[in-house]
Amino acid sequence: MTTLVSNLPLKDDTSYQEIKQFFDKFFVTEVTFASNEIDAVVGFFQRRDFDIDSAKSIAIMLLNQARNEQINVFELLDTLKAVPAFQLTRVVTQILNAYREKTSLLGYRVKVENNAFELRNIVV
């Protein structure tokens, strides 16, 4: 008769239960915001032609940052209202880059204006 030997913890082991409880709560952090704040930030970005999923993601980041810096989110939205639409995407890119891993960054394309004087000398 063969006996199985395993290094896995037994189900009734108390350390097993402690480890399981620790890892069950490892990535779960509860963050709560007032519903009017969430709706205002999401609506702000939706009115500026952002997709609903993008607006929600950016809203959560802005709300977290506003809470960390102890700034009223409505004051933050008031300052963002003054930013033109083409610069708002750059601001959002900088916000997203601040929350990303430092191994990669988001960027944006700037349209290159060709000078007609220079183009006439190029033979294609």
N, C-alpha and C positions, 0 to 999 in steps of 0.2 A: 504494500500500500504506500502510495506517495502522498506526502504532505506538501501543500503549496505554501511557499514562503513569499511574502510580499512586503515591500517597504511602504506601502500605502497605509495611511492611518485608518484605524477601525472607525466605524460609524458611531459607536458609542463613546469614543474618546473625547474628553472635554476640550483638549487642545484643538481637535479637529473642528469642533463647534465654534471656538473662538476665532480660528483662522477663517472659517467660512463666513462668519458674521463680519469680520474685518473687510474681506474682499467683496462681500455683497454691498457694502456701503462705500467702497473705494471711489467709484466714479459718480456717485450719486450725491450731488449737493443741491439743496433746494434753494432756489432763488425766487423771490417774490417781488413783484412790482405792482403798483396800482394800475388797474385796468385802463383808466383814462390816460395815464402816461404812455402805456404801450400803444393804445389806439392813436394817440396824437403823433407819436414818432413814426409808426407804421404808415399812417395816413400822410404824413409829411413827405415821406419818400415815394409813396404811391402817386401822389399828385405831381411828382417830378419824374414820372415815367419809369420808375423802378418796378421790377417784377415783385409780386407779393412775397415770394420766398426770400428774395434779396432784401426787401424792405424789413422783413421780420428779423433776419440775421443782423442787419446793421442796427436795427432798433435795440436788440438785446445788448449788443456791444456798446452802443451809446449810453444805454441805461446803466450798465455796469460801470462804465467809466465815469459817468456823472455821479453815481453813488460813491465810487472810490475817491473822487475829488471833492465830494460834498457840494456839488453844483446842482441847482434846480434844472431839471431837464427842459423845462419850458423856456428858460433863459438861453439854454444852449440852442434850442430850435429857433429862437428869435435871432440869434447871431448867424445861424445857417441860412435864414431867409434872405439875408443880405448878399449871400454868395451867389454869383451867376451860375446858371445851369451847367455850363461847360467846365467851370471850376469845381462844382460840387462832386463830379466824378473823381477828380483828383484828390479832393479831401477824403472821400470815401475810400479811395485806394490807400491813402496814408493811414486811415483808421484800421483798415483790414490788415495792412502790413504790420501794424503795431501789435496785433493779436495773433499773427502767424508765427510759426517756428522761424528762426533766423536762418535756416538753410535755404529758404526760397522766398521770393518777393513777387508781388503782383506789379504789373506795369501797365502803361497805356501808350497807345500809338499817337504820335504827333504827325499830322499831315505835313509833308515837306512841300513847300512852295517852290516851284521851279522858276527860275528867271528866264524869260524868253530870250534875252540877249545871249545868255550862255547856251541855251538849247540850240540856237541856230548854227553854232559851230560844231555840234556833235553829229557825226554821220552814222546812221544806223544801218 
